[in-house]
Amino acid sequence: MRATNTGVSCFIDTHGRITSQLSDPETGTSFLEGTLPGEVNVPRHPVMTLYARFGDWFALTMLGACLVTWLVKRFDGKTRDQR
């Protein structure tokens, strides 16, 4: 479900397809006030995404890799200057 400050504007299924959309039948515009009644099916046992399983581990790993790279470059430059 996609909601805006004017109400629900469309329903999107679990595959990312728009199943119904609020629009003006005359102009086709979706910029109008209104609500879109619909049914939302929530699976009882959804497939867990990578983020849901492991959380921020990927972002933290990349942050650590950047930090290690920065430290190596920083201290490698100092040892070259001392030679």
mmCIF file of the N, C-alpha and C atoms, coordinates in Angstrom:
data_MODEL
# 
_entry.id   MODEL 
# 
loop_
_atom_site.group_PDB 
_atom_site.id 
_atom_site.type_symbol 
_atom_site.label_atom_id 
_atom_site.label_alt_id 
_atom_site.label_comp_id 
_atom_site.label_asym_id 
_atom_site.label_entity_id 
_atom_site.label_seq_id 
_atom_site.pdbx_PDB_ins_code 
_atom_site.Cartn_x 
_atom_site.Cartn_y 
_atom_site.Cartn_z 
_atom_site.occupancy 
_atom_site.B_iso_or_equiv 
_atom_site.pdbx_formal_charge 
_atom_site.auth_seq_id 
_atom_site.auth_comp_id 
_atom_site.auth_asym_id 
_atom_site.auth_atom_id 
_atom_site.pdbx_PDB_model_num 
ATOM 1   N N  . MET A 1 1  ? 0.842   -1.154  0.000   1.00 0.00 ? 1  MET A N  1 
ATOM 2   C CA . MET A 1 1  ? 0.000   0.000   0.000   1.00 0.00 ? 1  MET A CA 1 
ATOM 3   C C  . MET A 1 1  ? 0.894   1.225   0.000   1.00 0.00 ? 1  MET A C  1 
ATOM 4   N N  . ARG A 1 2  ? 0.555   2.210   -0.805  1.00 0.00 ? 2  ARG A N  1 
ATOM 5   C CA . ARG A 1 2  ? 1.283   3.471   -0.823  1.00 0.00 ? 2  ARG A CA 1 
ATOM 6   C C  . ARG A 1 2  ? 0.316   4.539   -0.373  1.00 0.00 ? 2  ARG A C  1 
ATOM 7   N N  . ALA A 1 3  ? 0.677   5.251   0.689   1.00 0.00 ? 3  ALA A N  1 
ATOM 8   C CA . ALA A 1 3  ? -0.187  6.289   1.229   1.00 0.00 ? 3  ALA A CA 1 
ATOM 9   C C  . ALA A 1 3  ? 0.473   7.652   1.071   1.00 0.00 ? 3  ALA A C  1 
ATOM 10  N N  . THR A 1 4  ? -0.330  8.629   0.768   1.00 0.00 ? 4  THR A N  1 
ATOM 11  C CA . THR A 1 4  ? 0.138   10.014  0.682   1.00 0.00 ? 4  THR A CA 1 
ATOM 12  C C  . THR A 1 4  ? -0.696  10.859  1.620   1.00 0.00 ? 4  THR A C  1 
ATOM 13  N N  . ASN A 1 5  ? -0.424  12.163  1.676   1.00 0.00 ? 5  ASN A N  1 
ATOM 14  C CA . ASN A 1 5  ? -1.196  13.012  2.584   1.00 0.00 ? 5  ASN A CA 1 
ATOM 15  C C  . ASN A 1 5  ? -2.632  13.206  2.122   1.00 0.00 ? 5  ASN A C  1 
ATOM 16  N N  . THR A 1 6  ? -2.972  12.755  0.913   1.00 0.00 ? 6  THR A N  1 
ATOM 17  C CA . THR A 1 6  ? -4.357  12.819  0.456   1.00 0.00 ? 6  THR A CA 1 
ATOM 18  C C  . THR A 1 6  ? -5.062  11.471  0.583   1.00 0.00 ? 6  THR A C  1 
ATOM 19  N N  . GLY A 1 7  ? -4.400  10.475  1.129   1.00 0.00 ? 7  GLY A N  1 
ATOM 20  C CA . GLY A 1 7  ? -5.010  9.163   1.315   1.00 0.00 ? 7  GLY A CA 1 
ATOM 21  C C  . GLY A 1 7  ? -4.214  8.080   0.623   1.00 0.00 ? 7  GLY A C  1 
ATOM 22  N N  . VAL A 1 8  ? -4.769  6.894   0.567   1.00 0.00 ? 8  VAL A N  1 
ATOM 23  C CA . VAL A 1 8  ? -4.109  5.778   -0.104  1.00 0.00 ? 8  VAL A CA 1 
ATOM 24  C C  . VAL A 1 8  ? -4.184  6.020   -1.603  1.00 0.00 ? 8  VAL A C  1 
ATOM 25  N N  . SER A 1 9  ? -3.044  5.969   -2.288  1.00 0.00 ? 9  SER A N  1 
ATOM 26  C CA . SER A 1 9  ? -3.036  6.265   -3.721  1.00 0.00 ? 9  SER A CA 1 
ATOM 27  C C  . SER A 1 9  ? -2.897  5.020   -4.592  1.00 0.00 ? 9  SER A C  1 
ATOM 28  N N  . CYS A 1 10 ? -2.350  3.928   -4.058  1.00 0.00 ? 10 CYS A N  1 
ATOM 29  C CA . CYS A 1 10 ? -2.287  2.699   -4.848  1.00 0.00 ? 10 CYS A CA 1 
ATOM 30  C C  . CYS A 1 10 ? -1.977  1.511   -3.943  1.00 0.00 ? 10 CYS A C  1 
ATOM 31  N N  . PHE A 1 11 ? -2.240  0.336   -4.462  1.00 0.00 ? 11 PHE A N  1 
ATOM 32  C CA . PHE A 1 11 ? -1.883  -0.906  -3.798  1.00 0.00 ? 11 PHE A CA 1 
ATOM 33  C C  . PHE A 1 11 ? -0.863  -1.617  -4.670  1.00 0.00 ? 11 PHE A C  1 
ATOM 34  N N  . ILE A 1 12 ? 0.200   -2.127  -4.044  1.00 0.00 ? 12 ILE A N  1 
ATOM 35  C CA . ILE A 1 12 ? 1.281   -2.800  -4.748  1.00 0.00 ? 12 ILE A CA 1 
ATOM 36  C C  . ILE A 1 12 ? 1.409   -4.197  -4.157  1.00 0.00 ? 12 ILE A C  1 
ATOM 37  N N  . ASP A 1 13 ? 1.485   -5.221  -5.024  1.00 0.00 ? 13 ASP A N  1 
ATOM 38  C CA . ASP A 1 13 ? 1.576   -6.589  -4.509  1.00 0.00 ? 13 ASP A CA 1 
ATOM 39  C C  . ASP A 1 13 ? 3.015   -6.913  -4.083  1.00 0.00 ? 13 ASP A C  1 
ATOM 40  N N  . THR A 1 14 ? 3.226   -8.136  -3.633  1.00 0.00 ? 14 THR A N  1 
ATOM 41  C CA . THR A 1 14 ? 4.533   -8.519  -3.097  1.00 0.00 ? 14 THR A CA 1 
ATOM 42  C C  . THR A 1 14 ? 5.614   -8.609  -4.172  1.00 0.00 ? 14 THR A C  1 
ATOM 43  N N  . HIS A 1 15 ? 5.228   -8.555  -5.441  1.00 0.00 ? 15 HIS A N  1 
ATOM 44  C CA . HIS A 1 15 ? 6.189   -8.584  -6.541  1.00 0.00 ? 15 HIS A CA 1 
ATOM 45  C C  . HIS A 1 15 ? 6.458   -7.194  -7.104  1.00 0.00 ? 15 HIS A C  1 
ATOM 46  N N  . GLY A 1 16 ? 5.868   -6.175  -6.487  1.00 0.00 ? 16 GLY A N  1 
ATOM 47  C CA . GLY A 1 16 ? 6.099   -4.806  -6.916  1.00 0.00 ? 16 GLY A CA 1 
ATOM 48  C C  . GLY A 1 16 ? 5.175   -4.317  -8.012  1.00 0.00 ? 16 GLY A C  1 
ATOM 49  N N  . ARG A 1 17 ? 4.146   -5.066  -8.326  1.00 0.00 ? 17 ARG A N  1 
ATOM 50  C CA . ARG A 1 17 ? 3.200   -4.653  -9.364  1.00 0.00 ? 17 ARG A CA 1 
ATOM 51  C C  . ARG A 1 17 ? 2.068   -3.859  -8.736  1.00 0.00 ? 17 ARG A C  1 
ATOM 52  N N  . ILE A 1 18 ? 1.655   -2.795  -9.396  1.00 0.00 ? 18 ILE A N  1 
ATOM 53  C CA . ILE A 1 18 ? 0.519   -1.993  -8.925  1.00 0.00 ? 18 ILE A CA 1 
ATOM 54  C C  . ILE A 1 18 ? -0.752  -2.755  -9.266  1.00 0.00 ? 18 ILE A C  1 
ATOM 55  N N  . THR A 1 19 ? -1.548  -3.074  -8.240  1.00 0.00 ? 19 THR A N  1 
ATOM 56  C CA . THR A 1 19 ? -2.778  -3.840  -8.467  1.00 0.00 ? 19 THR A CA 1 
ATOM 57  C C  . THR A 1 19 ? -3.989  -2.931  -8.612  1.00 0.00 ? 19 THR A C  1 
ATOM 58  N N  . SER A 1 20 ? -3.994  -1.787  -7.946  1.00 0.00 ? 20 SER A N  1 
ATOM 59  C CA . SER A 1 20 ? -5.055  -0.797  -8.139  1.00 0.00 ? 20 SER A CA 1 
ATOM 60  C C  . SER A 1 20 ? -4.494  0.571   -7.785  1.00 0.00 ? 20 SER A C  1 
ATOM 61  N N  . GLN A 1 21 ? -5.023  1.598   -8.469  1.00 0.00 ? 21 GLN A N  1 
ATOM 62  C CA . GLN A 1 21 ? -4.491  2.941   -8.296  1.00 0.00 ? 21 GLN A CA 1 
ATOM 63  C C  . GLN A 1 21 ? -5.626  3.937   -8.283  1.00 0.00 ? 21 GLN A C  1 
ATOM 64  N N  . LEU A 1 22 ? -5.525  4.920   -7.409  1.00 0.00 ? 22 LEU A N  1 
ATOM 65  C CA . LEU A 1 22 ? -6.510  5.985   -7.326  1.00 0.00 ? 22 LEU A CA 1 
ATOM 66  C C  . LEU A 1 22 ? -6.188  7.017   -8.394  1.00 0.00 ? 22 LEU A C  1 
ATOM 67  N N  . SER A 1 23 ? -7.125  7.254   -9.278  1.00 0.00 ? 23 SER A N  1 
ATOM 68  C CA . SER A 1 23 ? -6.923  8.266   -10.317 1.00 0.00 ? 23 SER A CA 1 
ATOM 69  C C  . SER A 1 23 ? -8.271  8.810   -10.751 1.00 0.00 ? 23 SER A C  1 
ATOM 70  N N  . ASP A 1 24 ? -8.231  10.003  -11.302 1.00 0.00 ? 24 ASP A N  1 
ATOM 71  C CA . ASP A 1 24 ? -9.436  10.650  -11.816 1.00 0.00 ? 24 ASP A CA 1 
ATOM 72  C C  . ASP A 1 24 ? -9.805  9.975   -13.133 1.00 0.00 ? 24 ASP A C  1 
ATOM 73  N N  . PRO A 1 25 ? -11.018 9.449   -13.265 1.00 0.00 ? 25 PRO A N  1 
ATOM 74  C CA . PRO A 1 25 ? -11.387 8.738   -14.496 1.00 0.00 ? 25 PRO A CA 1 
ATOM 75  C C  . PRO A 1 25 ? -11.411 9.645   -15.731 1.00 0.00 ? 25 PRO A C  1 
ATOM 76  N N  . GLU A 1 26 ? -11.617 10.942  -15.541 1.00 0.00 ? 26 GLU A N  1 
ATOM 77  C CA . GLU A 1 26 ? -11.686 11.854  -16.689 1.00 0.00 ? 26 GLU A CA 1 
ATOM 78  C C  . GLU A 1 26 ? -10.297 12.276  -17.170 1.00 0.00 ? 26 GLU A C  1 
ATOM 79  N N  . THR A 1 27 ? -9.431  12.661  -16.224 1.00 0.00 ? 27 THR A N  1 
ATOM 80  C CA . THR A 1 27 ? -8.113  13.187  -16.607 1.00 0.00 ? 27 THR A CA 1 
ATOM 81  C C  . THR A 1 27 ? -6.996  12.164  -16.444 1.00 0.00 ? 27 THR A C  1 
ATOM 82  N N  . GLY A 1 28 ? -7.212  11.151  -15.619 1.00 0.00 ? 28 GLY A N  1 
ATOM 83  C CA . GLY A 1 28 ? -6.186  10.151  -15.379 1.00 0.00 ? 28 GLY A CA 1 
ATOM 84  C C  . GLY A 1 28 ? -5.155  10.562  -14.346 1.00 0.00 ? 28 GLY A C  1 
ATOM 85  N N  . THR A 1 29 ? -5.266  11.752  -13.806 1.00 0.00 ? 29 THR A N  1 
ATOM 86  C CA . THR A 1 29 ? -4.297  12.228  -12.824 1.00 0.00 ? 29 THR A CA 1 
ATOM 87  C C  . THR A 1 29 ? -4.497  11.541  -11.483 1.00 0.00 ? 29 THR A C  1 
ATOM 88  N N  . SER A 1 30 ? -3.407  11.353  -10.761 1.00 0.00 ? 30 SER A N  1 
ATOM 89  C CA . SER A 1 30 ? -3.504  10.757  -9.425  1.00 0.00 ? 30 SER A CA 1 
ATOM 90  C C  . SER A 1 30 ? -3.415  11.821  -8.343  1.00 0.00 ? 30 SER A C  1 
ATOM 91  N N  . PHE A 1 31 ? -3.367  13.097  -8.743  1.00 0.00 ? 31 PHE A N  1 
ATOM 92  C CA . PHE A 1 31 ? -3.310  14.191  -7.781  1.00 0.00 ? 31 PHE A CA 1 
ATOM 93  C C  . PHE A 1 31 ? -4.724  14.662  -7.470  1.00 0.00 ? 31 PHE A C  1 
ATOM 94  N N  . LEU A 1 32 ? -5.393  13.900  -6.618  1.00 0.00 ? 32 LEU A N  1 
ATOM 95  C CA . LEU A 1 32 ? -6.732  14.247  -6.195  1.00 0.00 ? 32 LEU A CA 1 
ATOM 96  C C  . LEU A 1 32 ? -6.954  13.722  -4.796  1.00 0.00 ? 32 LEU A C  1 
ATOM 97  N N  . GLU A 1 33 ? -7.918  14.313  -4.136  1.00 0.00 ? 33 GLU A N  1 
ATOM 98  C CA . GLU A 1 33 ? -8.250  13.841  -2.794  1.00 0.00 ? 33 GLU A CA 1 
ATOM 99  C C  . GLU A 1 33 ? -9.162  12.643  -2.911  1.00 0.00 ? 33 GLU A C  1 
ATOM 100 N N  . GLY A 1 34 ? -8.971  11.706  -2.004  1.00 0.00 ? 34 GLY A N  1 
ATOM 101 C CA . GLY A 1 34 ? -9.827  10.538  -2.001  1.00 0.00 ? 34 GLY A CA 1 
ATOM 102 C C  . GLY A 1 34 ? -9.155  9.388   -1.296  1.00 0.00 ? 34 GLY A C  1 
ATOM 103 N N  . THR A 1 35 ? -9.875  8.329   -1.206  1.00 0.00 ? 35 THR A N  1 
ATOM 104 C CA . THR A 1 35 ? -9.318  7.110   -0.623  1.00 0.00 ? 35 THR A CA 1 
ATOM 105 C C  . THR A 1 35 ? -9.564  5.970   -1.596  1.00 0.00 ? 35 THR A C  1 
ATOM 106 N N  . LEU A 1 36 ? -8.749  4.977   -1.470  1.00 0.00 ? 36 LEU A N  1 
ATOM 107 C CA . LEU A 1 36 ? -8.847  3.817   -2.342  1.00 0.00 ? 36 LEU A CA 1 
ATOM 108 C C  . LEU A 1 36 ? -9.105  2.597   -1.469  1.00 0.00 ? 36 LEU A C  1 
ATOM 109 N N  . PRO A 1 37 ? -10.321 2.084   -1.472  1.00 0.00 ? 37 PRO A N  1 
ATOM 110 C CA . PRO A 1 37 ? -10.568 0.886   -0.668  1.00 0.00 ? 37 PRO A CA 1 
ATOM 111 C C  . PRO A 1 37 ? -9.928  -0.328  -1.333  1.00 0.00 ? 37 PRO A C  1 
ATOM 112 N N  . GLY A 1 38 ? -9.423  -1.204  -0.521  1.00 0.00 ? 38 GLY A N  1 
ATOM 113 C CA . GLY A 1 38 ? -8.798  -2.398  -1.065  1.00 0.00 ? 38 GLY A CA 1 
ATOM 114 C C  . GLY A 1 38 ? -8.469  -3.390  0.025   1.00 0.00 ? 38 GLY A C  1 
ATOM 115 N N  . GLU A 1 39 ? -7.971  -4.510  -0.390  1.00 0.00 ? 39 GLU A N  1 
ATOM 116 C CA . GLU A 1 39 ? -7.631  -5.575  0.535   1.00 0.00 ? 39 GLU A CA 1 
ATOM 117 C C  . GLU A 1 39 ? -6.130  -5.819  0.469   1.00 0.00 ? 39 GLU A C  1 
ATOM 118 N N  . VAL A 1 40 ? -5.526  -5.952  1.631   1.00 0.00 ? 40 VAL A N  1 
ATOM 119 C CA . VAL A 1 40 ? -4.101  -6.216  1.710   1.00 0.00 ? 40 VAL A CA 1 
ATOM 120 C C  . VAL A 1 40 ? -3.902  -7.627  2.231   1.00 0.00 ? 40 VAL A C  1 
ATOM 121 N N  . ASN A 1 41 ? -3.239  -8.455  1.450   1.00 0.00 ? 41 ASN A N  1 
ATOM 122 C CA . ASN A 1 41 ? -2.948  -9.821  1.871   1.00 0.00 ? 41 ASN A CA 1 
ATOM 123 C C  . ASN A 1 41 ? -1.545  -9.865  2.452   1.00 0.00 ? 41 ASN A C  1 
ATOM 124 N N  . VAL A 1 42 ? -1.449  -10.222 3.711   1.00 0.00 ? 42 VAL A N  1 
ATOM 125 C CA . VAL A 1 42 ? -0.156  -10.316 4.379   1.00 0.00 ? 42 VAL A CA 1 
ATOM 126 C C  . VAL A 1 42 ? 0.131   -11.795 4.605   1.00 0.00 ? 42 VAL A C  1 
ATOM 127 N N  . PRO A 1 43 ? 1.247   -12.294 4.040   1.00 0.00 ? 43 PRO A N  1 
ATOM 128 C CA . PRO A 1 43 ? 1.554   -13.720 4.215   1.00 0.00 ? 43 PRO A CA 1 
ATOM 129 C C  . PRO A 1 43 ? 1.840   -14.058 5.671   1.00 0.00 ? 43 PRO A C  1 
ATOM 130 N N  . ARG A 1 44 ? 1.395   -15.223 6.096   1.00 0.00 ? 44 ARG A N  1 
ATOM 131 C CA . ARG A 1 44 ? 1.631   -15.652 7.476   1.00 0.00 ? 44 ARG A CA 1 
ATOM 132 C C  . ARG A 1 44 ? 3.094   -15.950 7.738   1.00 0.00 ? 44 ARG A C  1 
ATOM 133 N N  . HIS A 1 45 ? 3.783   -16.516 6.766   1.00 0.00 ? 45 HIS A N  1 
ATOM 134 C CA . HIS A 1 45 ? 5.205   -16.850 6.903   1.00 0.00 ? 45 HIS A CA 1 
ATOM 135 C C  . HIS A 1 45 ? 5.964   -16.248 5.720   1.00 0.00 ? 45 HIS A C  1 
ATOM 136 N N  . PRO A 1 46 ? 6.230   -14.945 5.767   1.00 0.00 ? 46 PRO A N  1 
ATOM 137 C CA . PRO A 1 46 ? 6.905   -14.309 4.626   1.00 0.00 ? 46 PRO A CA 1 
ATOM 138 C C  . PRO A 1 46 ? 8.364   -14.742 4.525   1.00 0.00 ? 46 PRO A C  1 
ATOM 139 N N  . VAL A 1 47 ? 8.888   -14.645 3.332   1.00 0.00 ? 47 VAL A N  1 
ATOM 140 C CA . VAL A 1 47 ? 10.307  -14.925 3.110   1.00 0.00 ? 47 VAL A CA 1 
ATOM 141 C C  . VAL A 1 47 ? 11.093  -13.766 3.711   1.00 0.00 ? 47 VAL A C  1 
ATOM 142 N N  . MET A 1 48 ? 12.044  -14.103 4.562   1.00 0.00 ? 48 MET A N  1 
ATOM 143 C CA . MET A 1 48 ? 12.822  -13.050 5.212   1.00 0.00 ? 48 MET A CA 1 
ATOM 144 C C  . MET A 1 48 ? 13.874  -12.510 4.250   1.00 0.00 ? 48 MET A C  1 
ATOM 145 N N  . THR A 1 49 ? 13.997  -11.201 4.208   1.00 0.00 ? 49 THR A N  1 
ATOM 146 C CA . THR A 1 49 ? 14.995  -10.574 3.361   1.00 0.00 ? 49 THR A CA 1 
ATOM 147 C C  . THR A 1 49 ? 16.356  -10.654 4.046   1.00 0.00 ? 49 THR A C  1 
ATOM 148 N N  . LEU A 1 50 ? 17.395  -10.360 3.287   1.00 0.00 ? 50 LEU A N  1 
ATOM 149 C CA . LEU A 1 50 ? 18.752  -10.355 3.821   1.00 0.00 ? 50 LEU A CA 1 
ATOM 150 C C  . LEU A 1 50 ? 18.866  -9.366  4.977   1.00 0.00 ? 50 LEU A C  1 
ATOM 151 N N  . TYR A 1 51 ? 18.268  -8.185  4.819   1.00 0.00 ? 51 TYR A N  1 
ATOM 152 C CA . TYR A 1 51 ? 18.338  -7.176  5.870   1.00 0.00 ? 51 TYR A CA 1 
ATOM 153 C C  . TYR A 1 51 ? 17.574  -7.623  7.118   1.00 0.00 ? 51 TYR A C  1 
ATOM 154 N N  . ALA A 1 52 ? 16.428  -8.265  6.911   1.00 0.00 ? 52 ALA A N  1 
ATOM 155 C CA . ALA A 1 52 ? 15.646  -8.727  8.063   1.00 0.00 ? 52 ALA A CA 1 
ATOM 156 C C  . ALA A 1 52 ? 16.396  -9.808  8.836   1.00 0.00 ? 52 ALA A C  1 
ATOM 157 N N  . ARG A 1 53 ? 17.165  -10.628 8.141   1.00 0.00 ? 53 ARG A N  1 
ATOM 158 C CA . ARG A 1 53 ? 17.922  -11.688 8.818   1.00 0.00 ? 53 ARG A CA 1 
ATOM 159 C C  . ARG A 1 53 ? 19.158  -11.176 9.532   1.00 0.00 ? 53 ARG A C  1 
ATOM 160 N N  . PHE A 1 54 ? 19.915  -10.325 8.872   1.00 0.00 ? 54 PHE A N  1 
ATOM 161 C CA . PHE A 1 54 ? 21.222  -9.957  9.399   1.00 0.00 ? 54 PHE A CA 1 
ATOM 162 C C  . PHE A 1 54 ? 21.348  -8.502  9.828   1.00 0.00 ? 54 PHE A C  1 
ATOM 163 N N  . GLY A 1 55 ? 20.354  -7.692  9.559   1.00 0.00 ? 55 GLY A N  1 
ATOM 164 C CA . GLY A 1 55 ? 20.381  -6.302  10.008  1.00 0.00 ? 55 GLY A CA 1 
ATOM 165 C C  . GLY A 1 55 ? 21.441  -5.475  9.299   1.00 0.00 ? 55 GLY A C  1 
ATOM 166 N N  . ASP A 1 56 ? 22.160  -4.684  10.066  1.00 0.00 ? 56 ASP A N  1 
ATOM 167 C CA . ASP A 1 56 ? 23.115  -3.735  9.501   1.00 0.00 ? 56 ASP A CA 1 
ATOM 168 C C  . ASP A 1 56 ? 24.506  -4.313  9.287   1.00 0.00 ? 56 ASP A C  1 
ATOM 169 N N  . TRP A 1 57 ? 24.653  -5.633  9.273   1.00 0.00 ? 57 TRP A N  1 
ATOM 170 C CA . TRP A 1 57 ? 25.994  -6.215  9.178   1.00 0.00 ? 57 TRP A CA 1 
ATOM 171 C C  . TRP A 1 57 ? 26.714  -5.788  7.905   1.00 0.00 ? 57 TRP A C  1 
ATOM 172 N N  . PHE A 1 58 ? 26.024  -5.694  6.774   1.00 0.00 ? 58 PHE A N  1 
ATOM 173 C CA . PHE A 1 58 ? 26.690  -5.317  5.529   1.00 0.00 ? 58 PHE A CA 1 
ATOM 174 C C  . PHE A 1 58 ? 27.201  -3.886  5.606   1.00 0.00 ? 58 PHE A C  1 
ATOM 175 N N  . ALA A 1 59 ? 26.365  -2.981  6.067   1.00 0.00 ? 59 ALA A N  1 
ATOM 176 C CA . ALA A 1 59 ? 26.785  -1.580  6.173   1.00 0.00 ? 59 ALA A CA 1 
ATOM 177 C C  . ALA A 1 59 ? 27.935  -1.433  7.162   1.00 0.00 ? 59 ALA A C  1 
ATOM 178 N N  . LEU A 1 60 ? 27.861  -2.142  8.277   1.00 0.00 ? 60 LEU A N  1 
ATOM 179 C CA . LEU A 1 60 ? 28.940  -2.057  9.262   1.00 0.00 ? 60 LEU A CA 1 
ATOM 180 C C  . LEU A 1 60 ? 30.232  -2.683  8.741   1.00 0.00 ? 60 LEU A C  1 
ATOM 181 N N  . THR A 1 61 ? 30.115  -3.766  7.965   1.00 0.00 ? 61 THR A N  1 
ATOM 182 C CA . THR A 1 61 ? 31.294  -4.379  7.359   1.00 0.00 ? 61 THR A CA 1 
ATOM 183 C C  . THR A 1 61 ? 31.955  -3.415  6.374   1.00 0.00 ? 61 THR A C  1 
ATOM 184 N N  . MET A 1 62 ? 31.151  -2.740  5.566   1.00 0.00 ? 62 MET A N  1 
ATOM 185 C CA . MET A 1 62 ? 31.697  -1.772  4.611   1.00 0.00 ? 62 MET A CA 1 
ATOM 186 C C  . MET A 1 62 ? 32.315  -0.578  5.328   1.00 0.00 ? 62 MET A C  1 
ATOM 187 N N  . LEU A 1 63 ? 31.701  -0.144  6.408   1.00 0.00 ? 63 LEU A N  1 
ATOM 188 C CA . LEU A 1 63 ? 32.267  0.939   7.211   1.00 0.00 ? 63 LEU A CA 1 
ATOM 189 C C  . LEU A 1 63 ? 33.616  0.509   7.773   1.00 0.00 ? 63 LEU A C  1 
ATOM 190 N N  . GLY A 1 64 ? 33.704  -0.718  8.280   1.00 0.00 ? 64 GLY A N  1 
ATOM 191 C CA . GLY A 1 64 ? 34.967  -1.241  8.798   1.00 0.00 ? 64 GLY A CA 1 
ATOM 192 C C  . GLY A 1 64 ? 36.026  -1.331  7.711   1.00 0.00 ? 64 GLY A C  1 
ATOM 193 N N  . ALA A 1 65 ? 35.638  -1.765  6.517   1.00 0.00 ? 65 ALA A N  1 
ATOM 194 C CA . ALA A 1 65 ? 36.584  -1.855  5.400   1.00 0.00 ? 65 ALA A CA 1 
ATOM 195 C C  . ALA A 1 65 ? 37.108  -0.475  5.015   1.00 0.00 ? 65 ALA A C  1 
ATOM 196 N N  . CYS A 1 66 ? 36.228  0.507   5.012   1.00 0.00 ? 66 CYS A N  1 
ATOM 197 C CA . CYS A 1 66 ? 36.659  1.882   4.719   1.00 0.00 ? 66 CYS A CA 1 
ATOM 198 C C  . CYS A 1 66 ? 37.615  2.391   5.788   1.00 0.00 ? 66 CYS A C  1 
ATOM 199 N N  . LEU A 1 67 ? 37.317  2.101   7.046   1.00 0.00 ? 67 LEU A N  1 
ATOM 200 C CA . LEU A 1 67 ? 38.176  2.533   8.143   1.00 0.00 ? 67 LEU A CA 1 
ATOM 201 C C  . LEU A 1 67 ? 39.556  1.875   8.053   1.00 0.00 ? 67 LEU A C  1 
ATOM 202 N N  . VAL A 1 68 ? 39.593  0.591   7.782   1.00 0.00 ? 68 VAL A N  1 
ATOM 203 C CA . VAL A 1 68 ? 40.869  -0.124  7.642   1.00 0.00 ? 68 VAL A CA 1 
ATOM 204 C C  . VAL A 1 68 ? 41.662  0.445   6.469   1.00 0.00 ? 68 VAL A C  1 
ATOM 205 N N  . THR A 1 69 ? 40.994  0.685   5.341   1.00 0.00 ? 69 THR A N  1 
ATOM 206 C CA . THR A 1 69 ? 41.670  1.254   4.174   1.00 0.00 ? 69 THR A CA 1 
ATOM 207 C C  . THR A 1 69 ? 42.239  2.626   4.501   1.00 0.00 ? 69 THR A C  1 
ATOM 208 N N  . TRP A 1 70 ? 41.454  3.449   5.173   1.00 0.00 ? 70 TRP A N  1 
ATOM 209 C CA . TRP A 1 70 ? 41.909  4.784   5.550   1.00 0.00 ? 70 TRP A CA 1 
ATOM 210 C C  . TRP A 1 70 ? 43.119  4.703   6.488   1.00 0.00 ? 70 TRP A C  1 
ATOM 211 N N  . LEU A 1 71 ? 43.061  3.808   7.478   1.00 0.00 ? 71 LEU A N  1 
ATOM 212 C CA . LEU A 1 71 ? 44.182  3.664   8.407   1.00 0.00 ? 71 LEU A CA 1 
ATOM 213 C C  . LEU A 1 71 ? 45.441  3.185   7.702   1.00 0.00 ? 71 LEU A C  1 
ATOM 214 N N  . VAL A 1 72 ? 45.301  2.215   6.796   1.00 0.00 ? 72 VAL A N  1 
ATOM 215 C CA . VAL A 1 72 ? 46.455  1.708   6.060   1.00 0.00 ? 72 VAL A CA 1 
ATOM 216 C C  . VAL A 1 72 ? 47.071  2.826   5.221   1.00 0.00 ? 72 VAL A C  1 
ATOM 217 N N  . LYS A 1 73 ? 46.258  3.581   4.515   1.00 0.00 ? 73 LYS A N  1 
ATOM 218 C CA . LYS A 1 73 ? 46.767  4.678   3.686   1.00 0.00 ? 73 LYS A CA 1 
ATOM 219 C C  . LYS A 1 73 ? 47.425  5.750   4.552   1.00 0.00 ? 73 LYS A C  1 
ATOM 220 N N  . ARG A 1 74 ? 46.813  6.055   5.687   1.00 0.00 ? 74 ARG A N  1 
ATOM 221 C CA . ARG A 1 74 ? 47.334  7.117   6.557   1.00 0.00 ? 74 ARG A CA 1 
ATOM 222 C C  . ARG A 1 74 ? 48.702  6.728   7.124   1.00 0.00 ? 74 ARG A C  1 
ATOM 223 N N  . PHE A 1 75 ? 48.810  5.523   7.673   1.00 0.00 ? 75 PHE A N  1 
ATOM 224 C CA . PHE A 1 75 ? 50.064  5.127   8.312   1.00 0.00 ? 75 PHE A CA 1 
ATOM 225 C C  . PHE A 1 75 ? 51.113  4.684   7.294   1.00 0.00 ? 75 PHE A C  1 
ATOM 226 N N  . ASP A 1 76 ? 50.692  4.238   6.129   1.00 0.00 ? 76 ASP A N  1 
ATOM 227 C CA . ASP A 1 76 ? 51.654  3.888   5.093   1.00 0.00 ? 76 ASP A CA 1 
ATOM 228 C C  . ASP A 1 76 ? 52.338  5.145   4.578   1.00 0.00 ? 76 ASP A C  1 
ATOM 229 N N  . GLY A 1 77 ? 51.598  6.240   4.469   1.00 0.00 ? 77 GLY A N  1 
ATOM 230 C CA . GLY A 1 77 ? 52.168  7.510   4.037   1.00 0.00 ? 77 GLY A CA 1 
ATOM 231 C C  . GLY A 1 77 ? 53.159  8.060   5.036   1.00 0.00 ? 77 GLY A C  1 
ATOM 232 N N  . LYS A 1 78 ? 52.912  7.887   6.324   1.00 0.00 ? 78 LYS A N  1 
ATOM 233 C CA . LYS A 1 78 ? 53.833  8.374   7.367   1.00 0.00 ? 78 LYS A CA 1 
ATOM 234 C C  . LYS A 1 78 ? 55.132  7.585   7.353   1.00 0.00 ? 78 LYS A C  1 
ATOM 235 N N  . THR A 1 79 ? 55.057  6.263   7.125   1.00 0.00 ? 79 THR A N  1 
ATOM 236 C CA . THR A 1 79 ? 56.293  5.462   7.128   1.00 0.00 ? 79 THR A CA 1 
ATOM 237 C C  . THR A 1 79 ? 57.115  5.763   5.906   1.00 0.00 ? 79 THR A C  1 
ATOM 238 N N  . ARG A 1 80 ? 56.495  6.137   4.787   1.00 0.00 ? 80 ARG A N  1 
ATOM 239 C CA . ARG A 1 80 ? 57.244  6.508   3.593   1.00 0.00 ? 80 ARG A CA 1 
ATOM 240 C C  . ARG A 1 80 ? 57.990  7.822   3.818   1.00 0.00 ? 80 ARG A C  1 
ATOM 241 N N  . ASP A 1 81 ? 57.340  8.767   4.529   1.00 0.00 ? 81 ASP A N  1 
ATOM 242 C CA . ASP A 1 81 ? 57.976  10.061  4.796   1.00 0.00 ? 81 ASP A CA 1 
ATOM 243 C C  . ASP A 1 81 ? 59.177  9.912   5.713   1.00 0.00 ? 81 ASP A C  1 
ATOM 244 N N  . GLN A 1 82 ? 59.167  8.924   6.580   1.00 0.00 ? 82 GLN A N  1 
ATOM 245 C CA . GLN A 1 82 ? 60.247  8.736   7.542   1.00 0.00 ? 82 GLN A CA 1 
ATOM 246 C C  . GLN A 1 82 ? 61.457  8.033   6.916   1.00 0.00 ? 82 GLN A C  1 
ATOM 247 N N  . ARG A 1 83 ? 61.280  7.409   5.766   1.00 0.00 ? 83 ARG A N  1 
ATOM 248 C CA . ARG A 1 83 ? 62.394  6.679   5.142   1.00 0.00 ? 83 ARG A CA 1 
ATOM 249 C C  . ARG A 1 83 ? 63.400  7.581   4.519   1.00 0.00 ? 83 ARG A C  1 
# 
